[in-house]
């Protein structure tokens, strides 16, 4: 039986990713948990992204409350594509997403 709730898993994953990406408190406001689900009562899969954008980070949180440091970035936008869709985001957030896209062709 899981000792971590799905709400706690969402917060653990969110805090882990924001810290790992070294985002300021202002930049963090642009990100949200898009989806979270339990897997076999042993761990959770949490998807985090910027609302309205197709990019997302997928993280695993174990029922012990530990976030797996190996997470995945997924985007349907190819790394060499123009990033004009990011124009409405703060420059720091847009730059970080563009860098993630370029690292994942």
C-alpha positions in Angstrom: 0.0 0.0 0.0 1.3 3.4 -1.0 2.4 5.8 1.8 2.5 8.8 -0.6 -0.7 10.3 -2.0 -1.2 11.4 -5.6 -1.4 15.0 -4.4 1.9 14.6 -2.5 3.5 12.9 -5.5 2.5 15.8 -7.8 4.1 18.3 -5.4 7.2 16.2 -5.0 7.6 15.9 -8.8 6.9 19.6 -9.3 9.4 20.8 -6.7 12.0 18.4 -8.0 11.7 19.5 -11.6 11.6 23.2 -10.8 14.8 22.8 -8.7 16.5 20.6 -11.3 15.7 23.1 -14.1 16.9 25.9 -11.8 13.8 28.0 -12.4 13.1 31.2 -10.4 9.9 31.5 -8.4 8.4 33.8 -11.1 9.2 31.3 -13.8 7.7 28.4 -11.9 4.3 30.1 -12.0 4.1 29.2 -15.7 4.3 25.5 -15.1 1.5 23.2 -13.9 0.8 19.5 -13.3 -0.9 18.3 -16.5 -1.7 14.7 -15.4 -0.8 12.3 -12.6 -1.6 8.6 -12.1 -0.8 5.8 -9.8 1.0 2.7 -11.1 0.6 -0.5 -9.1 0.3 1.4 -5.8 4.1 1.6 -5.9 4.8 4.7 -7.8 3.2 7.6 -9.6 3.7 9.1 -13.1 3.5 12.9 -13.1 3.4 15.1 -16.2 4.4 18.7 -15.9 4.2 21.4 -18.6 3.2 24.9 -19.5 -0.6 25.1 -20.1 -1.4 25.4 -23.8 2.0 24.1 -25.0 2.6 20.6 -26.2 5.9 20.1 -24.3 6.0 18.1 -21.1 8.3 16.5 -18.6 7.4 13.1 -17.3 8.6 12.1 -13.8 8.2 9.1 -11.5 7.7 9.4 -7.8 8.0 6.3 -5.7 5.5 5.5 -2.9 8.2 6.3 -0.5 8.1 10.0 -1.6 11.4 9.8 -3.6 11.4 11.3 -7.1 13.4 9.4 -9.7 16.1 11.8 -10.9 15.8 10.4 -14.5 12.9 12.1 -16.0 11.8 12.4 -19.7 11.1 15.5 -21.8 8.6 15.0 -24.7 7.6 17.4 -27.4 6.1 16.9 -30.8 8.1 19.9 -32.0 11.4 18.9 -33.5 14.6 20.4 -32.1 15.5 22.2 -35.3 12.0 23.7 -35.7 11.4 27.4 -35.2 10.3 28.2 -31.7 8.0 31.1 -32.6 5.2 29.5 -30.5 7.2 30.4 -27.4 7.1 34.2 -28.0 4.3 34.7 -25.4 6.4 33.2 -22.6 9.0 35.0 -20.5 12.4 34.8 -22.2 13.9 32.6 -19.5 11.1 30.0 -19.8 11.1 30.2 -23.7 14.9 29.7 -23.7 14.7 26.7 -21.4 12.0 25.0 -23.5 13.8 25.7 -26.7 17.0 24.2 -25.2 15.0 21.1 -24.2 13.5 20.8 -27.6 17.0 21.0 -29.3 18.3 18.3 -27.0 15.5 15.9 -28.0 15.3 15.7 -31.8 
